[in-house]
Structures are given as C-alpha cells and as structure tokens.
C-alpha cells in the first residue's frame, strides 16, 4: 500500500457545497389586554422574547423575527411577513395567554409547518410573593390546548414544546425541530439528478419522477451519460493529475490499484464535479450497464472515486439508479450525520450482528480510518472494472434511514437505531460495518423488510430516529421505526 504519511482530516480537504440556508420564522405574543392592567408584564415578556430570538440566531439557520404581537390584527400582519419570507418552519412563542385568533392566520396563510413553544421564565413560581401580573408571565402553557384544538379543527398539524426559558432539555427538543426543518429545507429545494437507467429487474428502485416534486417540492433532472462523457473529454491531464494528488491525500492506495484505472477515475471525478455544478444538482443517482468495454461502460465503472468525493462534500451520489436512497442520504446529510449508501451483506448469528455495506460510493465522514482505494478486476453484478472505496464505519451509535413507498404511492421515512461493533470485515472494496440492533439479526431483517423499505438505505452516525421522525412530521409523510 502507498501512503503520503500524516494525513489532513478528510473533510478538511473537501469544500462542502453551499445551499440555501434553512429559514426559520419567529413570532412572540401575548394578550394586549394585560399591558395596561399590569405595566411591568410586557417588558418582562419582551425580555424573554429577546432571549429566545438570540438562541435562534445562534442556530444554523436564517431567522426572520417579526417581533411581538398583542392582538389579532398584529397577528395577521405577522402572518403576511412570514408568508413572504418562505420559511421552512415557523416558531410561535406563547409568552403568556393569548387568543387562538391571534395565531391561526399565521399557520393558515404561511402554508408552513408551525411549532408552538411556551417557555416560562424559571422552573417555578414564587407563590408567596407573586401577584396576578407576576403569575401571568408563567402561564404561556395556558393557551396551548386552545391552540391545539383550533389547529386540529382547521386541519393544521399541531406540535409544541413546553418548558422554561433556560431549560436545556427543552431547547434540545426545540433543536430537534430545527434539525427537522433542515431536512425539509434540503428536500423542498433539492435538484435530484438521475443519470442512466434502472438496474435491470430491480423493481423496488423504480420511482415515479412526479412523486418527489409532488411530495416534497423538489425537482428531478434527467441527465445523460453523454452529458458526463462530453465533460470527461474536456478534462486536461493537469486536472487529472491534480485530482489524483488530492485522492492520495485522502485515501490510502492499495497495491491492487492500477495507475491507468486510478487516472480514469480521477478524470471522471473532475467531470462529475462539473456535471453537478452545471446542472445545479444536490444529489445524483446513476447506473449504466454498458457493453464490452465501450465508453459508456467505462464511465459507469469509473464513477466510484468521484461519487464518493461528491458525497463527502454533501452531494450524495449513488449507484444502481437509487433515487430514493439519495433522498434519504440528503436527509442524513441535513442533520449532520453523514449518510452512506448501504445494503445488507450477511448476518452473523454468533455475534448477533447485521453486516452492512456496499461497493461503490461511500460517505467518507462515517469512516473509522483512512479510507482505502482498492483496485477491482470485477464489480459483482456489474460490468466494468476500476477502483473502489473501502473502509469500516466508525464504531458507536448509528441510524439507518430508508425511503419506503406504499401501494398508494405514499413515501415514508423508515429508520432503525443500532450500534456498530468491532469484528472481522470483508476486504473487497466495500464500505462495511457490523451493526448490533439489540435483537436477533434474522428477526431484525424480517421486521425491517416488512416496512416497505427498498433494497438500499442511508447509514448515518449517531442516533437520529427522533430527528427523522420530526422531519417526516414536517414533510407530511409517515415515519416507521424498527
């Protein structure tokens, strides 16, 4: 094997793609009737609202704060501002009692999911010293059932977080909804590239191209392998050498790597970057069978290096035409958990683990060690040859996320949490992991397969089932957990 000595962390070498930031709308409110009755109340509530706004400004999102509302007219004005802001999530901070008429227009006119929060100033009241005005600063919970009832009657999904102002566990729950908003933003504005054709016979992979726009609002861009071929032809020798130099900094090169195949994968990688940039793609799913070593077969076989580098930068690029899996990978990416192309490899009943992985594109962020480039004379089940990425997934908690589809066409998130544990791994140019789901591995496969998940899914580091469940709620699709 060849190595260049001490290595720079992989992701420090790859510039992440930049996308439209998640947009969070924020509005605080209370009943204006109280202000002349209790002169010190409004300033106290506005101070709480400022703290909440500061916490949101610290989150990885673009925040539109429309201020404090005191009556239905101000609520309607806030609704219009938030409608124009095109938010991915709107947060209503109920600082004290307010009427449901003040906030219903915000949910109705914005056509955006709403999170209600009520955070009283401290853990509890000082009953001995409190008067009515002081108590009213603690009754933000009072209107929560009212708002929930009106939302249900209006056909608006209701979600809330109740707590106190500096309660970190409450802010963790709020943060989960912000992560969910990141997923909604990513999928709502995504441009999914689809290149080539279906892997013959894989009926589960087939996806109606209208389904993603109608479910999420995203776009599917059909591109041709000739679009890639045209760009490969324009890659210079200097660009190829530079990409090979970059790869040597990121990967350990196994002795099986053939220099010619390495150079070809590097040239395809440069062209893939241009393809993604030219078409403005957020994901890319591809497959081409090819024939007898002709150009399109070589293109299909040369994708793995470039697809892995793109995936590491936040553009999931996945083989076997797996459009739905790239959506799951993008969702994993949006919560900061990586998201590597994965399928079942085998079961180890003695150790009680499910062995998972895949040949081809991998997310370098989930690797436990320096990833390896291995030369393969054959890709199992596919035509062509070249270099493939190999590593073991870092040990610890993981979540698998798939995008299932039901008989009526409804898409769903399907998740399961487990732990990657040490043990023997195949060395065949695959990403591999041994996942303990805390149950008999055969029983897990049966339960997982019964959910409607497809052949492949995204493997993400950390336990994120709650994040994915919240994201499904914002997206208006079911979520099933095994």
C-alpha positions in Angstrom: 0.0 0.0 0.0 1.1 3.6 -0.6 0.5 6.5 1.8 1.8 10.0 2.0 2.5 10.0 5.7 0.5 12.1 8.2 -2.9 13.0 6.7 -5.1 16.0 6.9 -8.6 15.1 8.1 -10.6 14.1 5.1 -13.3 16.6 5.2 -10.8 19.5 5.6 -9.6 18.7 2.1 -13.1 18.9 0.5 -15.0 22.1 0.3 -18.6 21.5 1.3 -21.3 22.6 -1.1 -23.3 25.7 -0.2 -27.0 25.7 -0.4 -29.9 28.0 0.5 -29.9 28.2 4.3 -32.8 26.9 6.3 -35.3 29.6 7.0 -36.9 29.9 10.5 -39.7 32.3 11.2 -40.2 33.5 14.7 -43.0 35.4 16.4 -43.7 36.0 20.1 -47.0 37.1 21.5 -49.3 37.8 24.4 -52.8 39.3 25.0 -52.6 43.1 24.8 -55.5 43.5 27.3 -53.0 42.7 30.0 -50.5 45.5 29.3 -52.4 48.5 30.8 -53.5 46.3 33.7 -50.1 45.1 34.6 -47.5 47.7 33.4 -44.4 45.5 34.3 -45.6 42.4 32.4 -44.9 43.4 28.8 -41.3 44.4 29.4 -40.7 41.1 31.2 -42.2 39.1 28.3 -40.3 41.1 25.7 -37.1 40.3 27.5 -37.9 36.6 27.3 -38.7 37.0 23.6 -35.3 38.7 23.1 -33.6 35.7 24.8 -35.5 33.3 22.5 -34.6 35.3 19.5 -30.9 35.3 20.5 -31.0 31.5 20.9 -32.5 31.1 17.4 -29.9 33.4 15.9 -27.2 31.0 17.2 -28.7 28.1 15.2 -27.5 27.2 11.8 -30.4 28.9 10.0 -31.6 32.2 8.6 -34.1 33.7 11.2 -36.9 36.0 10.3 -38.1 37.6 13.6 -41.3 39.5 13.1 -41.4 40.7 16.7 -44.1 40.7 19.3 -47.8 40.6 18.6 -50.6 41.7 21.0 -53.8 41.3 19.1 -55.4 39.6 16.0 -54.6 42.5 13.7 -50.9 42.3 14.6 -51.1 38.5 14.2 -52.4 39.0 10.6 -49.7 41.4 9.8 -47.1 38.9 11.1 -48.7 36.2 9.0 -48.1 38.3 5.9 -44.5 38.9 6.7 -43.9 35.3 7.3 -45.7 34.2 4.2 -43.3 36.4 2.1 -40.3 35.0 4.0 -40.9 31.5 2.6 -39.9 29.8 5.8 -39.2 26.1 6.4 -40.6 26.3 9.9 -42.4 28.9 11.9 -42.0 29.1 15.7 -44.7 30.7 17.8 -43.5 31.7 21.2 -46.5 32.0 23.6 -45.2 34.2 26.4 -48.5 34.3 28.3 -52.1 33.8 27.5 -53.2 34.9 24.0 -56.3 34.0 22.0 -56.1 31.4 19.2 -57.4 34.0 16.8 -54.1 35.8 17.0 -52.1 32.9 15.8 -54.4 30.9 13.5 -53.8 33.2 10.5 -50.0 32.7 10.8 -50.4 29.0 10.3 -53.1 29.3 7.7 -51.6 31.9 5.4 -48.0 30.9 5.5 -48.6 27.3 4.3 -45.6 26.4 6.5 -45.3 23.9 9.4 -45.6 25.6 12.8 -44.0 24.8 16.1 -45.6 26.3 19.3 -43.2 26.9 22.2 -44.1 28.1 25.7 -41.2 28.7 28.0 -41.9 30.2 31.4 -39.2 32.4 33.0 -37.9 29.9 35.6 -38.6 26.4 36.9 -41.4 27.5 39.2 -43.3 30.5 40.6 -42.5 32.1 44.0 -46.0 31.6 45.3 -45.5 33.6 48.4 -44.6 36.8 46.6 -46.4 36.6 43.3 -49.3 38.7 42.3 -51.5 38.3 39.2 -49.1 40.2 37.0 -46.2 38.0 38.0 -48.3 34.9 37.5 -49.3 35.9 34.0 -45.6 35.6 32.9 -45.8 31.9 33.8 -49.0 31.0 32.0 -47.7 30.6 28.5 -48.9 27.0 28.8 -52.5 28.2 29.4 -53.3 28.7 25.7 -51.5 25.7 24.3 -54.6 23.3 24.5 -56.7 26.1 22.9 -54.3 26.5 20.0 -54.0 22.7 19.6 -57.8 22.4 19.5 -58.2 25.2 16.9 -55.3 23.8 14.7 -56.9 20.4 14.7 -60.3 21.8 13.7 -58.6 23.8 11.0 -56.8 20.8 9.7 -53.4 22.1 10.7 -50.8 19.7 12.2 -50.0 20.7 15.8 -46.7 20.3 17.5 -45.4 22.0 20.7 -42.5 22.2 23.2 -43.3 23.3 26.8 -40.7 24.1 29.3 -38.9 27.0 31.0 -36.7 29.7 29.4 -33.2 28.3 30.1 -34.1 24.6 30.3 -31.6 22.9 28.1 -33.7 19.8 27.7 -36.5 21.9 26.3 -34.0 23.6 23.9 -32.8 20.1 22.8 -36.4 19.3 21.9 -36.7 22.6 20.0 -33.4 21.9 18.3 -34.8 18.6 17.1 -37.4 20.5 15.2 -34.8 22.8 13.8 -32.9 19.7 12.5 -36.2 18.6 11.0 -36.5 22.0 9.3 -33.0 21.5 7.8 -34.3 18.2 6.3 -37.4 19.9 5.0 -35.4 22.7 3.5 -33.0 20.3 1.9 -35.7 18.2 0.3 -38.0 21.0 -0.6 -35.4 22.8 -2.7 -33.3 19.8 -3.9 -32.5 19.1 -7.5 -32.1 15.4 -7.9 -30.0 14.2 -10.8 -30.9 10.9 -12.4 -28.4 9.5 -15.0 -28.6 6.3 -17.0 -31.2 3.7 -16.5 -32.7 1.3 -13.9 -30.6 -1.7 -12.9 -32.4 -4.4 -14.8 -35.0 -6.2 -12.7 -34.8 -4.0 -9.5 -38.5 -3.2 -9.4 -38.2 -1.7 -5.9 -35.8 1.0 -7.2 -38.2 2.3 -9.8 -39.6 5.7 -8.8 -42.3 7.8 -10.4 -40.4 11.1 -11.2 -43.5 13.1 -10.3 -43.5 11.6 -6.8 -40.7 13.7 -5.4 -41.9 17.1 -6.7 -45.5 16.3 -5.5 -44.4 15.1 -2.1 -41.5 17.4 -1.2 -41.5 20.1 -3.8 -38.1 19.1 -5.2 -37.0 18.7 -8.8 -35.8 15.7 -10.7 -33.3 16.5 -13.5 -32.8 13.7 -16.0 -29.3 13.8 -17.4 -27.5 11.5 -19.8 -24.2 9.6 -19.6 -23.4 11.6 -22.7 -23.5 14.7 -20.6 -20.8 13.2 -18.5 -18.9 11.8 -21.5 -18.8 15.3 -23.0 -17.3 16.7 -19.8 -14.7 13.9 -19.4 -13.4 14.6 -22.9 -12.6 18.1 -21.8 -10.7 17.2 -18.6 -7.0 18.0 -19.0 -4.1 15.9 -18.0 -3.1 18.6 -15.4 -6.6 18.4 -13.9 -6.4 14.6 -13.8 -3.1 14.7 -12.0 -4.3 17.3 -9.5 -7.3 15.1 -8.7 -5.0 12.1 -8.2 -2.9 14.1 -5.9 -6.0 15.1 -3.9 -7.1 11.4 -3.8 -3.6 10.4 -2.4 -4.1 12.8 0.5 -7.5 11.4 1.3 -7.1 7.7 0.5 -4.5 5.0 1.2 -3.9 3.4 -2.2 -3.9 -0.4 -2.1 -1.3 -2.3 -4.1 -4.1 -3.6 -6.3 -4.8 -0.1 -7.8 -3.8 0.1 -11.4 -2.4 3.5 -12.3 -4.4 3.7 -15.5 -7.7 2.9 -13.7 -6.8 5.4 -11.0 -6.2 8.2 -13.6 -9.5 7.3 -15.3 -11.4 7.6 -12.1 -9.8 10.9 -11.4 -10.7 12.3 -14.8 -14.3 11.1 -14.3 -14.3 12.7 -10.8 -13.4 16.1 -12.3 -16.1 15.8 -14.9 -18.7 14.8 -12.3 -17.9 17.9 -10.3 -18.6 20.0 -13.5 -21.8 18.0 -14.2 -23.2 18.6 -10.7 -22.3 22.3 -10.9 -23.6 22.8 -14.5 -27.0 21.2 -13.6 -27.2 22.6 -10.1 -27.6 19.1 -8.6 -28.0 18.3 -4.9 -27.9 14.5 -5.5 -27.1 12.2 -8.3 -28.3 8.6 -8.8 -26.8 6.7 -11.7 -26.4 3.3 -13.4 -25.3 2.2 -16.9 -24.7 -1.4 -17.9 -22.6 -0.9 -21.0 -21.0 -3.5 -23.2 -17.5 -4.9 -24.0 -15.5 -2.1 -22.5 -17.1 0.7 -24.6 -17.0 4.3 -23.4 -20.3 4.3 -21.5 -19.4 1.1 -19.7 -16.0 2.7 -18.7 -17.9 5.8 -17.5 -20.2 3.8 -15.3 -17.3 1.8 -13.9 -15.2 5.0 -13.3 -17.8 6.7 -11.0 -16.9 5.5 -7.6 -14.0 7.8 -6.7 -15.8 11.0 -7.9 -19.1 9.9 -6.4 -17.5 9.3 -3.0 -15.8 12.7 -3.1 -19.1 14.4 -4.0 -20.9 12.6 -1.3 -18.4 13.7 1.3 -18.9 17.3 0.2 -22.7 17.0 0.8 -23.9 15.8 -2.7 -25.0 12.2 -2.3 -24.0 10.4 -5.4 -25.3 6.8 -5.5 -25.2 3.9 -7.9 -27.9 1.5 -9.1 -30.2 4.3 -10.0 -31.2 4.6 -6.4 -33.1 8.0 -6.5 -35.0 7.4 -3.3 -31.8 6.4 -1.4 -30.2 9.7 -2.4 -33.1 11.4 -0.8 -32.5 9.5 2.4 -28.8 10.3 2.2 -29.6 14.0 1.7 -31.8 13.9 4.8 -29.0 12.3 6.8 -26.6 15.0 5.5 -29.0 17.7 6.6 -28.9 16.6 10.2 -25.1 16.5 10.1 -24.9 12.7 10.3 -23.2 11.7 7.1 -25.2 9.1 5.1 -23.5 6.3 3.3 -25.0 4.0 0.6 -25.8 0.7 2.3 -27.4 -2.7 2.0 -27.4 -6.0 3.9 -24.3 -8.1 3.2 -24.7 -11.0 5.6 -25.8 -12.0 9.1 -23.5 -13.1 11.9 -25.8 -15.1 14.2 -23.0 -16.0 16.6 -22.2 -12.3 17.3 -25.8 -11.1 16.8 -25.0 -8.5 14.2 -26.1 -7.5 10.8 -23.2 -6.9 8.4 -23.9 -3.9 6.1 -22.1 -2.0 3.4 -21.9 -1.6 -0.3 -19.4 -1.5 -3.2 -19.1 1.9 -4.8 -19.8 5.4 -3.5 -19.4 5.9 0.2 -19.6 8.8 2.6 -16.1 9.4 3.9 -17.4 11.2 7.0 -18.6 7.9 8.5 -15.2 6.2 8.1 -13.4 4.9 11.2 -10.0 5.1 9.5 -8.3 6.5 6.4 -10.4 5.2 3.5 -8.7 2.8 1.1 -8.8 2.8 -2.7 -8.8 -0.8 -3.9 -8.4 -2.0 -7.5 -11.1 -4.4 -8.6 -11.0 -6.5 -11.7 -14.7 -7.1 -11.5 -17.7 -5.3 -9.8 -20.0 -8.0 -8.6 -23.2 -7.9 -10.7 -22.0 -5.0 -12.8 -19.9 -4.6 -15.9 -16.5 -2.9 -15.9 -13.6 -2.6 -13.6 -11.5 0.0 -11.8 -11.0 1.5 -8.3 -13.4 1.2 -5.4 -13.6 2.8 -1.9 -13.2 0.6 1.2 -13.4 1.4 4.9 -15.1 0.3 8.0 -17.7 2.5 9.6 -16.7 4.1 12.9 -17.8 2.2 16.0 -20.6 3.6 18.0 -24.3 4.5 17.6 -25.7 4.6 14.0 -29.1 5.1 12.4 -30.2 3.6 9.1 -32.8 5.6 7.2 -34.6 4.4 4.1 -37.3 6.0 1.9 -40.2 3.5 1.6 -43.2 3.6 -0.7 -46.6 2.1 -0.2 -49.2 0.8 -2.7 -50.9 4.2 -2.9 -47.6 5.8 -3.8 -47.1 7.4 -0.3 -43.5 7.8 0.6 -42.3 7.2 4.2 -39.2 7.5 6.3 -38.1 4.2 7.7 -35.5 4.2 10.5 -33.7 1.9 12.9 -31.1 2.6 15.5 -28.2 0.3 16.3 -24.5 0.3 17.3 -21.5 -0.5 15.1 -19.3 -3.0 16.9 -15.9 -4.4 16.2 -15.3 -7.7 14.4 -14.0 -9.2 11.2 -14.8 -7.3 7.9 -14.6 -8.2 4.3 -11.8 -6.6 2.3 -13.4 -6.5 -1.1 -13.6 -2.7 -1.9 -16.8 -2.1 0.1 -17.8 0.1 3.0 -18.6 -2.4 5.7 -19.9 -2.4 9.3 -21.2 -4.8 11.9 -24.4 -3.4 13.4 -26.0 -4.6 16.6 -29.7 -3.8 16.7 -30.2 -5.4 20.1 -32.1 -8.3 18.8 -31.7 -11.5 16.7 -30.3 -10.3 13.4 -32.8 -12.5 11.4 -35.7 -11.0 13.3 -34.4 -7.6 12.6 -34.2 -8.3 8.8 -37.8 -9.6 8.9 -39.1 -6.5 10.7 -37.0 -4.1 8.5 -38.1 -5.8 5.3 -41.8 -5.6 6.3 -41.8 -1.8 6.5 -41.7 -1.2 2.7 -38.1 -0.1 2.7 -36.2 -0.7 -0.5 -33.0 -2.6 -1.3 -30.7 0.2 -0.1 -30.7 2.9 2.5 -28.6 5.6 4.2 -26.3 4.7 7.1 -25.7 7.7 9.4 -23.6 8.1 12.5 -25.4 8.8 15.8 -28.9 8.0 16.9 -31.2 10.2 14.9 -34.6 8.3 14.7 -36.2 11.2 16.7 -34.8 13.7 14.2 -36.0 11.7 11.2 -39.5 11.3 12.8 -39.7 15.0 13.4 -38.6 15.7 9.8 -41.3 13.3 8.5 -43.8 15.2 10.5 -42.8 18.5 8.9 -42.8 16.8 5.5 -46.2 15.3 6.0 -45.2 11.7 5.4 -45.3 8.7 7.7 -42.3 7.5 9.7 -41.8 3.9 10.8 -39.2 2.8 13.2 -37.8 -0.8 13.7 
